[in-house]
């Protein structure tokens, strides 16, 4: 599949991320800040992939990995949240490796994996909050 064909799919995933999280009930100010920062880095990672900017891809992936180490990130301790978070970090590690290897094909795959972990986690949290109500 060519990059041109993949771009609409990647854009859809980013859009889903943008729409799925910031207004969720029970979100703290710290979590909201972290999720906005995550979205900003994710968009810049996509831009780096689309422009073959390996330096930016590595820098943004590392910056996003650092976000996962902040207080606002580790708001939940459930097994599912921890599983999703670990999968997200693994995808970021793979993105960094792809950038260092200058391999766009694997970068795209890892970016899609990263965004799917975002979507799955946001869906899990939303469904959990609905069930609690």
N, C-alpha and C positions, 0 to 999 in steps of 0.2 A: 504494500500500500504506500502510495507517495505521500509526502508531507502535505501537499495541497489537499489531498483527500482526507487526511487525518485532522487538519486544522479545524474544520467544523465540529468534529466530535470532541476535540479537546476544548474548544470554546464552549460547547454545551456543558461539559463537566465543570468548567470554571464558573459558568453562570449558575449551575445548580448549587455550587458551593456558596456563591454570593447570596443566593436566595434562601439557603437552608438554615443558616445559623444565627445571625446577629440579633434577630428579634425573638429568639426562643425564650419562653418564660424561665424564670429562676436563674438567668445568667447574671453573673456578677459583673461589676465594672471591670475588674481585672481580666476576666474571661473574655469579655467583649473586646477589650483592647488587644489581647493576644490573638483572637480570631481575626480581627481586622489586619493585624500585622501579618498573620499567616496568609491571608488572602492576598495582601500586597506582594509578599515574597513569591507566592505561587504564580501570580500574574507575571512577575518579572522573570521567573524561571521559564514560563511558557514563551515569553518574548525572547529569551536567550536561546531557547531551542529553535524557534522559528528563524532567528537571524544567525544561527551557528556561532554564537558568541560563547565559546567554551569557558573563557575566564569568568564572565558574568554568571554562567550556569553554575560553576563551582562555587563562586562567592555567595550567590543567592541561596544555593542549596545548603551551604554551611551556615549561613545566617538563619535560615529557617530551622535547621537542626538546633541551633542555639535557643530559638524560641521555645522549643520543647523542654528546655531546662529551666524555664522561668516559673515563678510561683503561680501565675495565672493558668499555666498549662495543666498542672497536676491537680485539678480541682476534684476529680473523682478517684476513687480507689477500687472500683468494681473490676472484676476479672475481665469483663468484656471491654471496658474502657482501656485497661492496661494492655490488653491484646491488640486493640486497634492502634493505640499509641505506639507500641513496639513495631507494628507493621509499617506505620508511617515513618518512623525513624529508619527502619531498614531500607525503605524505598528512597529516603533521602541519602543514605549512605551509598546506595547503588547509583543515584544520580551524580553524586560527587565522583564516584569511580568512572562513570560514563564520560563526564566532563574531562577528567584527567586522561582518559584513553582517547578523547576526541571522537566519540562514537555516538552520533545522533540517533541512530536506530535504537540502541539500547536506552538512550536517554528518554526517548519518547515512551518506550514501554514502561520505564520506571516512573515517569511523570504520570502516566495514566494510572499506574498502581497506587501512587501516592494520592492522587485525587480520588480514587475509588475508596481508599481507606478513610479519607475525609468524609465522603458521602455516607459510607456505611456507619461511621461513628455518629455523625449528625442524625442519621435516621434512627439509630439505636437510642440516642438520647431523647429525641422527640417522642418516640414510641414509649419509652420508659416514663417520661413526664406525663404523657396522656394516660397511661395505665395507673399512675399514682393518683391522678385526679379522680 
